[in-house]
């Protein structure tokens, strides 16, 4: 490969530039110093290089070039941290720059307009996966080896599958521990997961909440039958394999490709060799998580301070909507009878109980805000219009928080329900909490009305029935795919809460029991925390933006991804104790505020000036109201505000600058002690937000 000679009058005739060298004589990664006769010099320019994106020769004062092993092109090294580090293994900074250049080459956007949004090491490899964001908020991905070679997504997936097929990796760590300790004849109660059907029953095209109760029942029966039929041959095959190794106490699951059995260590190792087996885990003894959730989110600490939701009214809006008010642990709950079903619904009673259960004989089953006053209602058939009507009635009754443990798949597009509840937040100053949805194992779409800008959307995690948080994991069913927007950078849900294997109130004696799992049961945990804040300070009753800011600022339990903000857990797992500490403005721990904000508000606006301590981790959040009547509502919010934290010397230490969220969040460690400035910067203001809440919190 060679390129034409370069005319350069300044060098007395023809000059062969770097692009004219024979690459066959240069090994990948060789450094080429700036030497007369090897580096071309153009008129008015001391040096030039050949841009590998365009092939053009560009003026570039550059002390060193190298030969890119991916493209064979000569590139300037001045943008890298140290030319001496280029070679088989790049430094971390050089690898970051290589990722930016790769995306620049792919998209045609200059490197200066790109920024690393996040990166992660790929398990058991020397590959690093990058997410790169451009000035418009578009996200791009690239994976690079340690030497800067681009790695395809297909090869990464193949490596992941290869690791998963390793028999040692199929055995869950808790089982592996038992294998090391058990005798050769000891039986271990095990769950063996086999490969199952690749397709799921087809979903209906019409939204569930637009169907009658009878249609929903018929549909669910059809789904159940189809799932059982699809799984049956896989379960039968698994039963045969487990029986063949001599296992005892063998049974199959009707809806999952799972076999339960008691296995010896040798039998476990033998089954792990089967290509049909995905995992062997322990059939461990567990208790439902309802008696733990209150402690996991630290609500019991807030209760001990006398904050129990007293005199706060909460509306629970349900599909179905009727519960048994004779439940002794739910005495005093107001039943809205309009549009609800004639039969009791355990979903409704369970949601209400998470907020308000008064089972004082078992304090672990007390609700999150057990002294609040709750009104429950909704729609038997799930029509939007009826749900809206009963929501309005609840707010008219005095509800300052609404719990919406229902939803529908609007294909990630905002619809009438999102707009309605966004307006309710903005115009009637009520905090609206919605479940994210349970499609995490399917299309992952967050449901409506959880797509709303002003709504606080909640996903679910599994607390493993332990108070300690180290073993908590995201619930695989929790929806996470974000709303579609202009820049496609919105993040929903904003927070997560316990939602797996929950004990709560039911409609018949003994009046409590396991009500199952779902984001429906995570949402009322957060609604209850909102009620606690409202008792702590009445301002939260009329400033939902501040309520949301405090809950997000203190949701610091990281379940997955980046600690600041990530797809599945948003800002993180909620913590009632931390939220209460910020609400009562414990010195040095946190603060919050609420202000009017219009397009004429000065920018930057200093929201607050906290005194921070070097080495401590802090989080800051701003939340503003979105106008659902603005013409661009379906695509982006009416205002784009950014958040910048400046340290005492005036330089910025953290920033959050999304395009389509109605909030910004920073998470950082203070480099020095002193007075910091929390600045709100107006990037775009098409119409006034009107209301803005902020909060900051010391994490450690």
Protein Blocks (a to p, Z undefined) as FASTA:
>chain_A
ZZdddddfknopaaddfklpcfklpcehiacdddehjaccdehiabdcddfknopacddd
dfbdcddfklopacdfklpmblklgcjbdcfklmmmmmmmmmmmmnopafklgccfbdcd
dehiabdcdddddfkopacdddddfkopacdfklmmmmmmmmmmpmklmpcfklmmmmmm
mcfklccdddddddddfbdcdddfbdfklpcfklmmmmmmmmmmmmmmmmmmmmmmmmmm
mmmnopahiacdfkbccddddddfklmmmmmmpmkbmbdcdddddddfklmmmmmnommm
mmmnopaoiaiacddddehjiacfkbmklghiacdfehpafbdcfklmmmmmmmmoccfk
lmmlpcfblmbccdddddfklpaklmmmmmmmmmmnopabdcddbdddehhpacfklmmm
mmmmmmnopacdddfbjclmmnopacdfklpmklccdddddehhpablklgccdfklcfb
dcddfkopaccdfbdcdfehpadddfbdehiacebjajklmmmmmmmmmmmmmmmpmklm
mmmklmmmmmmmmmmbcfbhjfkbcfklonopcdfklmmmmmnopghkaccddddddfkl
ccdddfbacdddehiacdddddddddfkbfklmmocfbdcddddddfkopafbdcddfkb
cbdcdddddfbgcddddddddfbdfbcekiacdddddfZZ
